[in-house]
Amino acid sequence: MTTGLRVGNAQIIGSRTEQQDAFGFTDKDDESFVRHGGVAAVVADGMGGHAHGGDASRIAVRAFLHCYMSKPEHLSIPDALRQAFDAANRAVCAFAEEAGETGNCGTTLIAAAVHPASHSLHWIGTGDSRIFLFRRPRWVQVTTDSNYGNQLLNGQIQGIPLDFLWENDRQLQGLTSFLGLADIGEIDCSIRGFRLHPKDWLLLCSDGVYDTLTKDEMVDCLSGDPNLACEDIIREVSAKNLTHQDNATLAIIACDFGADPALTATRGSQRRAFIVKLGLVVLFIIAIAGTFSVGFYAGQGCVPDSQFGFWGQIRSTLICLKAKFELK
């Protein structure tokens, strides 16, 4: 627990005849590696419509973790993730070629690396497996699916009309990018580290999870021990008892590190700024009150109106108050 990170995982085969999902973690207890490489999790979902989907996902995860764990200290986490991603793709392509299935063997892959010292998240992936960030009570999808629907939407942004979109609804979820291609056109990766907060949870999962459960159903399970949370979510998936339940795999990284120094500093600055503003407001109220007091005592003949300037009013007020009390 020196990293301030906890991990969990669970999976089921569903109604399929083969488990084609795979997952893995780097060693969170390897302190020398965690100092520069953080803790990484990876999930891959072999493509059932292609040959050897289960082999492809397992080969991809194994190659990815082997390459990432070989990261030298000087190499940045984003560069190391990209090298591991490329190594996983080469491994899948090599396997497909040996099996005589070039171009017909593929898998999705997503990976997240959390660096506990800097509280930063980096990720990389392709396909439709997803990374979610849960920051109570908010929930957001970190990755973007590489599918035909999103490709069409990107086309619309570039001015391509979408008149035919709803006529091809079945095709919208079709993958447009995955490991096993000689040239992967769509890679979703972080440009810079995303700052995490204490108590953030990262969920990496295959579509067998998020296609079965709603976000609210998953959120209800996200507390306590990450392993138990994963088991609860997978149990909820099984409880749906869907006829065509896909393989479902879930991996979690829970952030239990201390308060973020940057956030603490920011909050301290905000608190100091608030105190300064409050002090100015109090001084303003005192000044206004003093002005009205001067007006009142001027009406009583203490000082002539012509002598009033702002600070003169304050001084006159004090003089008048002193004189009134002395007369008493």
NORVENGI-V142943 format. One record per helix or strand of 2 or more residues. SS is the DSSP state (H for helix, E for strand). FROM is the first residue (numbers start at 1). LEN is the number of residues. If there is no record, write none. Layout:
BEGIN
SS & FROM & LEN
SS & FROM & LEN
END
This chain:
BEGIN
E & 5 & 8
E & 21 & 5
H & 31 & 7
E & 39 & 8
H & 53 & 17
H & 77 & 22
E & 109 & 7
E & 120 & 7
E & 130 & 6
E & 138 & 4
H & 148 & 10
H & 165 & 7
E & 188 & 2
E & 194 & 2
E & 201 & 5
H & 207 & 4
H & 215 & 5
H & 226 & 14
E & 248 & 8
H & 261 & 39
H & 305 & 3
H & 310 & 18
END
